[in-house]
Amino acid sequence: MTRPSVIAARPKGGFNVQDLELGRNPGALTVGSPPPNIDTNPGAIVDVVAHNDEAKTPQYRWPDPRKKK
């Protein structure tokens, strides 16, 4: 689990995010659905899972609510 901040919504769905704590480039959060009542406004910090750890363009996904942490 990692905690990037939301940069902006993407035109075709999902969000551009950046994990400054890990010093990563901006990436995309496009897999899965956000949990109910979660703040996805720019600047919000969200709990997600690294989907692809590529250094240039990391990808993230929402955690599966059916799986326990």
Backbone hydrogen bonds, N-H to C=O, Kabsch-Sander energy under -0.5 kcal/mol:
donor,donor_aa,acceptor,acceptor_aa,energy
2,T,48,V,-2.8
5,S,18,Q,-2.7
6,V,44,A,-2.9
7,I,16,N,-3.6
8,A,16,N,-1.3
10,R,14,G,-2.3
13,G,10,R,-1.8
15,F,29,L,-2.0
16,N,8,A,-3.3
17,V,27,G,-2.4
18,Q,5,S,-2.0
20,L,18,Q,-1.0
23,G,20,L,-0.8
24,R,19,D,-2.1
25,N,55,A,-0.7
27,G,17,V,-3.4
28,A,58,P,-1.8
29,L,15,F,-3.2
30,T,28,A,-0.6
30,T,60,Y,-1.1
31,V,60,Y,-1.1
38,I,35,P,-1.1
40,T,38,I,-0.5
43,G,6,V,-3.3
44,A,41,N,-2.4
46,V,4,P,-2.5
48,V,2,T,-2.6
48,V,46,V,-0.6
49,V,61,R,-2.8
51,H,59,Q,-2.8
52,N,59,Q,-1.9
59,Q,52,N,-2.2
60,Y,28,A,-3.1
61,R,49,V,-2.6
62,W,31,V,-2.7
67,K,64,D,-1.7
